[in-house]
């Protein structure tokens, strides 16, 4: 799927969000990455195989602890 050099990480790798953005819709709060992952501004991900990664941004309460 990826035509970049070096190749973007595949969707099933932990660093999947390091792939390049191919479509961005900040007004809707999401971007499509080269590896097929849709990333949302709340830090959740939708994987091309239908999998979901829950938002993983640290909460404000955890930062203040």
HUQUI-V573825 format. One record per backbone hydrogen bond with DSSP energy under -1.0 kcal/mol. CO is the residue of the C=O (numbers start at 1). NH is the residue of the N-H. E is the energy in kcal/mol with one decimal. If there is no record, write none. Layout:
[[CO:NH:E] [CO:NH:E]]
This chain:
[[10:13:-1.7] [13:16:-1.7] [15:18:-2.4] [16:19:-1.4] [20:34:-2.7] [23:32:-3.1] [25:28:-1.8] [25:29:-1.1] [25:30:-1.5] [29:41:-2.5] [30:25:-2.5] [31:39:-2.6] [32:22:-3.0] [32:23:-1.5] [33:36:-2.1] [37:33:-3.0] [38:46:-2.6] [39:31:-2.2] [40:43:-2.2] [44:40:-2.7] [45:53:-2.6] [46:38:-2.6] [47:50:-2.2] [51:47:-3.0] [53:45:-2.3] [59:63:-1.6] [60:64:-1.6]]
